Amino acid sequence: YNISIQAIEDAITDRTRAIIPVHNGGFPCDMDRIMEIAQRHDLMVIEDCAHAHGSEYKGRRCGSIGHLSAFSFQQGKVMTSGEGGIVLTSDPELAEKAYSFMHIGRMPGRPFYEFHRLASNLRMTEWQGAVLLCQLERLDEQVRRREENARYLAEGLKEIPGVEPLVDQDMWGEGKFCTRWSFYYWNFRYRQEEFDGIHRDKFIEALKAEGVPVGIGAHGEPIYRNPLFQNMNFGRTGCPIRCPLYKGEMDYRKVYCSEAERIYREEALSIPHAVFLGDREDMDLILDAIRKVRENTDELKG
């Protein structure tokens, strides 16, 4: 469920300044094509890697391809320090600016009480850094284990009509599009017609009753449905909704992305990353639960 390359092309105007590809669920976007578009239009690329700690696109780590990248260490992530995050860049000028925004406007190598811009205190504590360094040592092994279990589960799902892996195995593995998948959650599809018309939400309820922590991804609904985007009055300027930096006026109350709506309401299923640190017996329990639900759709209809 990553961004469409055509959607990026269609959205670019003479006022566009950056592309922010989100590696949704930790699966990489098509970064070669995104970087080509960015170069052609003289745009920055800021990778959103909040779900992609350790994921790789064609042998390159997510977060190392764009001009900037950001990772989240919120408590539910693959690596966590409770809260916080990190910004990566190979550009010294961008690194200096990022440092300054994090460090209340100070600049590296300048006097301590010299401030260069309006900024916040976003500094991580040393204790949080120590926690993350310990997790970093275990990351590779944990990614390997998650991938192994995810492959096993994906093969099992192929034998159950009505549920299918979102990512084709031909795109994932050594020498492929995604050479390593460190997922925040693992997505798969639900086909209602294969479960006697039982709605996806009813299927989720039944699986949860069997002890499977299944959900529908990180957000639950298209982001434009959030109350934030239903408010058209922000201060005197109306930014960021009504803003002179954008050519035209965007009314998110009228937005309807039909494909996103269908996916969120009918198709999307996901299992969180922690489940995949288990063993094959745990994956078999998930498969058994799905089979049980499929074999008892008459009860769910009642």
C-alpha positions as CSV (number, residue, x, y, z in Angstrom):
1,Y,0.0,0.0,0.0
2,N,2.8,2.5,-0.9
3,I,2.4,5.7,-2.9
4,S,1.8,5.4,-6.6
5,I,4.5,6.8,-8.9
6,Q,1.8,8.2,-11.2
7,A,0.2,9.9,-8.2
8,I,3.4,11.7,-7.4
9,E,3.8,12.9,-11.0
10,D,0.1,14.1,-11.1
11,A,0.5,16.0,-7.8
12,I,3.6,18.1,-8.7
13,T,3.1,21.8,-9.4
14,D,5.4,24.7,-9.8
15,R,5.1,25.2,-6.0
16,T,6.1,21.7,-5.1
17,R,9.3,21.6,-3.1
18,A,9.7,18.0,-1.8
19,I,8.4,14.4,-2.1
20,I,7.9,12.5,1.2
21,P,7.7,8.7,0.4
22,V,6.4,6.6,3.3
23,H,7.7,3.1,3.5
24,N,4.4,1.9,4.7
25,G,4.6,-1.1,7.0
26,G,8.3,-1.1,6.4
27,F,8.1,-2.2,2.7
28,P,10.2,0.1,0.5
29,C,8.8,2.6,-2.0
30,D,10.2,2.5,-5.5
31,M,13.0,4.8,-4.6
32,D,14.8,4.7,-8.0
33,R,11.8,6.2,-9.8
34,I,11.1,8.6,-7.0
35,M,14.7,9.9,-7.0
36,E,14.5,10.2,-10.8
37,I,11.3,12.3,-10.6
38,A,12.8,14.5,-7.8
39,Q,15.9,15.1,-9.9
40,R,13.9,16.0,-13.0
41,H,11.8,18.5,-11.0
42,D,14.6,19.7,-8.7
43,L,12.8,18.5,-5.6
44,M,14.1,17.2,-2.2
45,V,13.2,13.7,-1.1
46,I,12.5,13.1,2.6
47,E,12.1,9.4,3.4
48,D,9.5,8.6,6.1
49,C,11.1,5.5,7.7
50,A,8.9,5.4,10.8
51,H,8.0,1.8,9.9
52,A,11.3,0.7,8.2
53,H,14.1,0.3,10.8
54,G,16.5,-2.0,8.9
55,S,14.5,-2.5,5.7
56,E,16.4,-2.5,2.4
57,Y,15.6,-1.4,-1.1
58,K,17.7,-3.2,-3.7
59,G,20.5,-3.7,-1.1
60,R,20.4,-0.2,0.2
61,R,19.0,0.7,3.6
62,C,15.8,2.7,3.7
63,G,16.7,6.1,5.0
64,S,20.0,6.3,3.1
65,I,18.6,7.1,-0.4
66,G,16.7,10.4,-0.1
67,H,18.2,13.8,0.8
68,L,16.8,13.4,4.4
69,S,15.1,10.6,6.3
70,A,13.3,10.3,9.6
71,F,12.8,7.3,11.9
72,S,10.5,7.1,14.9
73,F,11.3,5.5,18.2
74,Q,7.8,5.7,19.7
75,Q,7.0,2.9,22.1
76,G,5.3,0.6,19.5
77,K,8.1,0.7,16.9
78,V,10.6,-2.0,16.0
79,M,13.2,0.0,17.9
80,T,11.9,2.1,20.8
81,S,13.0,4.5,23.4
82,G,9.5,5.3,24.6
83,E,9.4,8.4,22.4
84,G,11.8,10.2,20.1
85,G,13.3,9.7,16.7
86,I,16.3,10.4,14.5
87,V,17.0,12.4,11.3
88,L,19.6,11.1,8.8
89,T,21.3,12.9,5.9
90,S,24.6,12.7,4.1
91,D,24.5,16.5,3.3
92,P,26.6,18.5,5.9
93,E,24.5,21.6,5.4
94,L,21.2,19.8,6.0
95,A,22.7,18.0,9.0
96,E,23.7,21.3,10.5
97,K,20.2,22.7,10.1
98,A,18.6,19.6,11.5
99,Y,21.0,19.8,14.5
100,S,20.0,23.4,15.1
101,F,16.3,22.7,14.9
102,M,16.7,19.9,17.4
103,H,19.0,22.0,19.7
104,I,16.9,25.1,20.3
105,G,18.5,27.0,17.5
106,R,22.2,26.5,18.4
107,M,24.8,25.6,15.8
108,P,27.7,23.1,16.0
109,G,30.9,24.8,17.0
110,R,29.3,28.1,17.9
111,P,29.1,29.7,21.4
112,F,26.6,27.9,23.7
113,Y,24.2,30.8,24.1
114,E,24.3,31.8,20.5
115,F,21.0,31.1,18.7
116,H,20.5,31.2,14.9
117,R,16.8,30.3,14.4
118,L,13.5,29.7,16.2
119,A,13.6,26.1,17.2
120,S,12.5,23.6,19.9
121,N,14.3,21.4,22.4
122,L,14.0,18.0,20.7
123,R,17.1,16.5,22.3
124,M,17.1,12.9,23.2
125,T,18.3,11.9,26.7
126,E,21.5,9.8,27.0
127,W,19.5,7.1,28.8
128,Q,17.2,6.8,25.7
129,G,20.3,6.7,23.5
130,A,21.7,3.8,25.6
131,V,18.5,1.9,25.3
132,L,18.5,2.3,21.5
133,L,22.1,1.2,21.1
134,C,21.4,-2.0,22.9
135,Q,18.4,-2.6,20.6
136,L,20.5,-1.8,17.6
137,E,22.8,-4.7,18.5
138,R,19.9,-7.1,18.3
139,L,18.1,-5.6,15.2
140,D,19.7,-7.8,12.5
141,E,18.8,-11.0,14.3
142,Q,15.3,-9.8,15.1
143,V,14.7,-8.8,11.4
144,R,16.0,-12.2,10.3
145,R,13.6,-14.0,12.7
146,R,10.6,-11.8,11.6
147,E,11.3,-12.4,8.0
148,E,11.6,-16.2,8.5
149,N,8.2,-16.3,10.3
150,A,6.6,-14.0,7.8
151,R,7.6,-16.2,4.9
152,Y,6.3,-19.2,6.6
153,L,3.0,-17.5,7.4
154,A,2.7,-16.2,3.8
155,E,3.2,-19.8,2.4
156,G,0.5,-21.0,4.7
157,L,-2.0,-18.3,3.7
158,K,-1.7,-19.4,0.1
159,E,-3.5,-22.6,1.0
160,I,-6.5,-20.7,2.5
161,P,-8.8,-19.1,0.0
162,G,-9.8,-15.6,0.9
163,V,-6.7,-14.4,2.6
164,E,-3.5,-13.6,0.7
165,P,-0.1,-11.9,1.4
166,L,0.0,-8.3,0.2
167,V,3.6,-8.6,-1.0
168,D,4.5,-11.1,-3.8
169,Q,7.4,-13.3,-2.8
170,D,9.0,-12.5,-6.1
171,M,9.6,-8.9,-4.8
172,W,11.1,-9.8,-1.5
173,G,14.5,-11.4,-0.8
174,E,18.1,-11.4,-1.9
175,G,18.6,-9.6,-5.2
176,K,15.0,-8.5,-5.4
177,F,13.1,-5.2,-5.0
178,C,13.0,-5.5,-1.2
179,T,16.2,-7.2,-0.1
180,R,15.2,-7.0,3.5
181,W,11.8,-6.3,5.1
182,S,11.9,-5.0,8.7
183,F,8.1,-4.5,9.0
184,Y,6.3,-2.5,11.6
185,Y,3.2,-4.5,10.8
186,W,2.7,-7.3,8.3
187,N,-0.1,-6.7,5.8
188,F,-2.4,-9.2,4.1
189,R,-5.6,-9.0,2.1
190,Y,-9.1,-10.2,2.9
191,R,-11.5,-11.4,0.2
192,Q,-15.1,-11.2,1.6
193,E,-16.5,-13.3,-1.2
194,E,-14.4,-16.3,-0.1
195,F,-15.8,-16.1,3.4
196,D,-19.5,-16.4,2.4
197,G,-19.9,-12.6,2.4
198,I,-18.7,-12.1,6.0
199,H,-17.5,-8.5,6.3
200,R,-13.9,-7.9,7.1
201,D,-14.7,-6.4,10.5
202,K,-16.6,-9.5,11.5
203,F,-13.6,-11.6,10.4
204,I,-11.3,-9.5,12.6
205,E,-13.6,-9.9,15.6
206,A,-13.6,-13.7,15.1
207,L,-9.8,-13.9,14.8
208,K,-9.3,-11.7,17.9
209,A,-11.6,-14.1,19.8
210,E,-9.2,-16.9,18.8
211,G,-6.3,-14.8,20.3
212,V,-4.9,-13.4,17.1
213,P,-3.9,-9.7,17.5
214,V,-5.1,-8.7,14.0
215,G,-5.8,-5.1,12.9
216,I,-6.0,-3.0,9.8
217,G,-2.7,-1.2,9.9
218,A,-1.5,1.9,11.6
219,H,-4.3,4.4,11.1
220,G,-7.6,2.7,10.8
221,E,-9.0,5.1,8.2
222,P,-7.8,7.5,5.5
223,I,-5.9,10.3,7.2
224,Y,-8.0,13.1,5.6
225,R,-10.9,11.9,7.8
226,N,-9.1,13.1,10.9
227,P,-10.8,16.0,12.7
228,L,-7.7,18.1,12.1
229,F,-8.4,18.2,8.4
230,Q,-12.1,19.0,8.8
231,N,-11.1,22.3,10.4
232,M,-10.7,25.0,7.7
233,N,-9.8,27.8,10.0
234,F,-6.2,28.0,11.3
235,G,-5.3,31.3,12.8
236,R,-5.2,34.4,10.6
237,T,-3.7,32.8,7.6
238,G,-5.5,29.5,7.5
239,C,-2.2,27.6,7.1
240,P,-1.6,24.9,6.3
241,I,-5.1,24.4,4.8
242,R,-5.7,27.9,3.4
243,C,-2.2,29.1,2.7
244,P,-0.7,31.5,0.1
245,L,2.2,29.0,-0.4
246,Y,-0.2,26.6,-2.0
247,K,-1.8,27.6,-5.3
248,G,-5.5,27.1,-4.8
249,E,-7.5,26.0,-1.8
250,M,-7.7,22.4,-0.6
251,D,-10.9,21.4,1.2
252,Y,-10.2,18.0,2.8
253,R,-13.9,17.8,3.8
254,K,-14.7,17.0,0.2
255,V,-11.8,14.6,-0.5
256,Y,-12.8,11.0,-1.2
257,C,-10.0,8.6,-2.3
258,S,-12.1,5.6,-3.5
259,E,-9.2,3.1,-3.5
260,A,-8.0,4.0,0.0
261,E,-11.6,3.9,1.3
262,R,-12.2,0.4,-0.1
263,I,-8.9,-0.9,1.3
264,Y,-9.5,0.4,4.8
265,R,-13.1,-0.7,4.9
266,E,-13.1,-4.0,3.1
267,E,-9.6,-5.4,2.5
268,A,-6.7,-4.4,4.8
269,L,-5.5,-6.8,7.5
270,S,-2.3,-6.6,9.5
271,I,-0.4,-8.3,12.3
272,P,2.0,-6.3,14.5
273,H,5.8,-7.0,14.3
274,A,6.2,-8.4,17.9
275,V,4.1,-11.5,16.9
276,F,6.8,-12.5,14.4
277,L,9.5,-12.8,17.2
278,G,7.7,-16.0,18.1
279,D,8.3,-19.4,16.5
280,R,6.6,-21.6,13.8
281,E,4.2,-22.9,16.4
282,D,2.9,-19.4,16.8
283,M,2.5,-19.0,13.0
284,D,0.6,-22.3,12.9
285,L,-1.8,-21.1,15.6
286,I,-2.6,-18.1,13.4
287,L,-3.2,-20.3,10.4
288,D,-5.3,-22.7,12.4
289,A,-7.4,-19.7,13.7
290,I,-8.0,-18.5,10.1
291,R,-9.0,-21.9,9.0
292,K,-11.4,-22.3,11.9
293,V,-13.1,-19.0,11.1
294,R,-13.4,-19.9,7.4
295,E,-15.0,-23.3,8.3
296,N,-17.5,-21.7,10.6
297,T,-18.8,-18.7,8.6
298,D,-22.4,-19.9,9.2
299,E,-22.1,-19.2,12.9
300,L,-20.7,-15.7,12.1
301,K,-23.7,-15.0,9.8
302,G,-26.0,-15.8,12.7
